[in-house]
């Protein structure tokens, strides 16, 4: 993965909860990595684009920081399923 998913300035927006926010983001990345193994669509390029978008969503949607681990997993898997369904529809 690219080293610039999140920069220090991004973490400053979380103030005292920066470490917790980073843990939440890591949880989302692990969920995505597991889901990528389930479908051949997830080439390196497709996975990288998804993770960059996931990083942006994480910064835009403060509710994700407060979500439970199961909710984060569901959120990531739903996004992945939607992309896979769109890809299947295009074939």
C-alpha positions in Angstrom: 0.0 0.0 0.0 1.0 3.5 -0.5 2.4 5.4 2.6 0.2 8.4 2.1 -3.3 7.1 2.9 -3.4 9.3 6.0 -1.1 12.2 6.9 -0.4 13.8 10.2 -2.7 16.7 9.5 -5.6 14.2 8.9 -5.0 12.8 12.4 -5.0 16.2 14.0 -8.7 16.5 13.2 -9.3 13.6 15.6 -7.6 15.5 18.5 -7.6 13.2 21.6 -9.0 10.3 19.7 -6.4 10.0 17.0 -5.1 6.6 18.2 -8.6 5.2 18.4 -9.4 6.6 14.9 -6.3 4.9 13.5 -7.4 1.6 15.1 -10.8 2.0 13.5 -9.2 2.6 10.1 -6.9 -0.4 10.5 -9.9 -2.5 11.3 -11.5 -1.3 8.0 -8.3 -2.2 6.1 -8.2 -5.7 7.5 -11.9 -6.2 6.6 -11.1 -5.1 3.1 -8.1 -7.3 2.8 -10.1 -10.4 3.8 -12.9 -9.6 1.4 -10.5 -9.1 -1.5 -9.5 -12.7 -1.2 -13.0 -13.8 -2.0 -13.3 -12.5 -5.6 -10.9 -12.4 -8.5 -12.0 -8.8 -9.4 -9.7 -7.5 -6.7 -6.5 -7.0 -8.6 -3.8 -4.9 -7.0 -5.0 -1.8 -8.9 -8.6 -2.3 -8.0 -7.8 -3.0 -4.4 -5.6 0.1 -4.2 -8.3 2.3 -5.7 -10.8 0.9 -3.2 -8.5 1.6 -0.3 -7.8 5.1 -1.4 -11.6 5.7 -1.6 -12.1 4.0 1.8 -9.5 6.3 3.3 -11.3 9.4 2.0 -14.7 8.0 3.3 -13.1 7.5 6.7 -12.0 11.1 6.8 -15.4 12.4 5.5 -17.7 10.3 7.7 -17.1 10.9 11.4 -19.7 8.2 12.3 -17.2 5.6 11.1 -14.9 6.5 14.0 -17.6 5.8 16.5 -18.8 2.6 14.9 -18.4 -0.8 16.5 -15.9 -3.2 14.9 -18.8 -5.4 13.5 -20.4 -2.3 12.0 -17.1 -1.3 10.3 -16.7 -4.8 8.9 -20.3 -4.7 7.6 -19.7 -1.2 6.1 -16.6 -2.3 4.2 -18.1 -5.6 3.0 -21.3 -3.8 1.8 -19.1 -1.4 -0.2 -17.1 -4.3 -1.7 -20.3 -6.2 -2.6 -21.8 -3.2 -4.3 -18.6 -2.8 -6.4 -18.5 -6.5 -7.2 -22.2 -6.5 -8.2 -21.7 -3.4 -10.5 -18.7 -5.2 -12.0 -20.7 -8.3 -12.6 -23.5 -6.3 -14.2 -21.0 -4.7 -16.6 -19.9 -8.1 -18.0 
